[in-house]
Amino acid sequence: MKIKLISFNKARESWVVDAISDYLSRLKRYVPVSMVELDAGRKSIGSPDQLKKEEAIKLLAQVKNVDYLVLLDLSGKKYSSTDWANWIEKRLSMLGSGDLIFVAGGAYGFHDSVYDRAQELLSLSEMTFTHQMVKVIFLEQLYRSMTILRNEPYHH
């Protein structure tokens, strides 16, 4: 069992790459965490729905039947940091052989087939962030949740 963050497009800015690397390194002491950065759909293929469908095929190929899939989505549930930590603890304790997978969608969001597969929707904020920022914010909040669960001083 591990936590996986799947997103579209690779981190490009050096500070984003550094922040991702830093949080992935910090998280190693708590839980296995990995990132998968998929190529976004080709905008030349046509409509946003066609683009979402192309991305859905790539995404769903990464998800096994036993995985618990959570979409990072504006319409998802919002948590305080401590409630989020408790949610993470509960989900991790309930997982068997599957992974806990979080997905930051492409530029146009998710195809219906991805919504159909997902168990939950999670919102990081009511604000909209770039895909680069979502990766950093998500990993920081995941790290924060681990320190909360261990009563470490990072969150105070």
Secondary structure, 3 states (H helix, E strand, C coil): CCEEEEEECCCCCHHHHHHHHHHHHHHCCCCCEEEEEECCCCHHHCCHHHHHHHHHHHHHCCCCCCCEEEEEEEEEECCCHHHHHHHHHHHHHHCCCCCEEEEECECCECCHHHHHHCCEEECCCCCCCCHHHHHHHHHHHHHHHHHHHCCCCCCC
